[in-house]
Amino acid sequence: MAACFSLTKRGETTPASLVSVDEAICAHVGRQPDPQKYVWDWFDYVGFPLAVGRSWADIREQCEDFPELLQIIDFLEANYLPNAWAQ
């Protein structure tokens, strides 16, 4: 069974593409998007835990030694609503 997730921008009803989420994160932290990987590997450290149903607080605790990821978590929590499911 695969763990999946989406992020929907607050105030919208359609999930955002993860590429557009990464672009928004990059704009927020002042980095250029990389066409080959997500900034600071946020998908692995934040996305996967969201996909398996972890809370923002749990993810924040897991990443407490990585200030860059904490910036991303704060940004995502303030601007997007997560949805997780298994398929």
C-alpha positions in Angstrom: 0.0 0.0 0.0 1.4 3.4 -1.0 1.3 6.4 1.3 0.2 9.5 -0.6 -0.4 13.2 0.3 -1.4 16.4 -1.2 -1.2 20.0 -0.1 -4.0 22.5 -0.8 -3.3 26.2 -0.6 -5.5 27.7 2.1 -8.6 29.2 0.6 -8.5 26.9 -2.4 -10.2 23.6 -3.1 -7.9 22.0 -5.6 -4.6 20.5 -4.4 -1.5 22.3 -5.6 1.1 20.5 -7.6 4.2 19.7 -5.6 6.3 21.6 -8.1 4.3 24.8 -7.5 4.6 24.2 -3.7 8.4 23.9 -4.1 8.4 27.1 -6.1 6.4 28.9 -3.4 8.9 27.5 -0.7 11.8 28.7 -2.8 10.3 32.2 -3.2 9.7 32.3 0.6 13.3 31.3 1.5 15.0 33.2 -1.3 16.3 30.2 -3.3 16.0 29.4 -7.0 14.0 26.2 -7.8 16.1 23.3 -8.9 14.4 21.3 -11.7 16.0 18.1 -10.4 15.1 18.1 -6.7 13.1 19.9 -4.1 14.8 22.6 -2.0 16.5 21.2 1.1 14.9 17.8 0.2 11.7 18.9 2.0 9.7 16.2 0.2 11.7 13.5 2.0 11.7 15.1 5.4 8.3 16.8 5.4 6.3 15.2 2.6 6.8 11.6 3.6 5.8 12.1 7.2 2.7 14.0 6.0 1.9 11.0 3.8 1.9 8.6 6.7 -0.3 10.9 8.8 2.2 12.6 11.1 1.2 16.0 12.5 3.0 19.3 11.9 4.2 19.1 15.6 5.7 15.6 15.1 7.4 16.7 11.9 8.7 19.8 13.5 10.1 17.8 16.4 11.8 15.3 14.0 13.5 18.3 12.2 14.4 20.4 15.2 18.1 20.3 14.4 17.5 21.6 10.8 16.5 25.2 10.8 16.0 25.3 7.0 13.4 22.5 7.3 11.7 24.3 10.2 11.3 27.4 7.9 9.6 25.1 5.4 7.4 23.4 8.0 6.3 26.8 9.3 5.6 28.1 5.8 3.6 25.0 4.8 1.6 24.9 7.9 0.6 28.6 7.5 -0.2 28.3 3.8 -1.3 24.8 3.0 -3.7 22.1 4.3 -2.3 18.5 4.0 -4.4 15.5 3.0 -3.0 12.0 3.4 -4.3 8.6 2.2 -3.2 5.1 1.4 -3.8 3.4 -2.0 
